[in-house]
């Protein structure tokens, strides 16, 4: 049975397979909410050298649990991540957090707008950031969201939408 104590033990293990198992278990829990210190331990793997560990920790902490204290590290990760899978999951996770935590929405909108405005990023990142932002704000139905994250390069991005959304949510317009 999964418990806070068993998760702590796995996440502190010297055995990489045990740690990955703990991260995966954390992302699959449905019968209890883990303690903040367990989520903090898992969040520590956002900076790990192995992309699989970063991907699993982002999924478990930020996407599955929508753990608000992970937002600053998630923003940092988005700014420097070079693994496509980890970056894509991080974009989806940050938007999920903005949807679940209204107080984070302005910060999340600004980060997603920054990704769309960054022309050094591939079009896949622009399409994913735009799709996730619109879903976060309740403007896309689940099927439209699924289509957009399934093929983000085909998304027609309207960068000006962000300025309207920032004003609508009282974020002060252009950052």
Buried (B, 14 or more C-beta within 10 A) or exposed (E): EBEBEEBBEBBEBEEEEBBBBBBEBBBEBEEEEBBEEBBBBBBBBBEBEEBBBBBBBBBBBBBBBBBEEBBEBBBEBBEEBEBEEBBBBBBBBBBBBBBBBEEBBBBBBBBBBBBBEEEEBEEBBBBBBBBBBBBBBEEBEEEBBEBBBEEBEEBEBEEEBBBEBBEEBEBEEEB
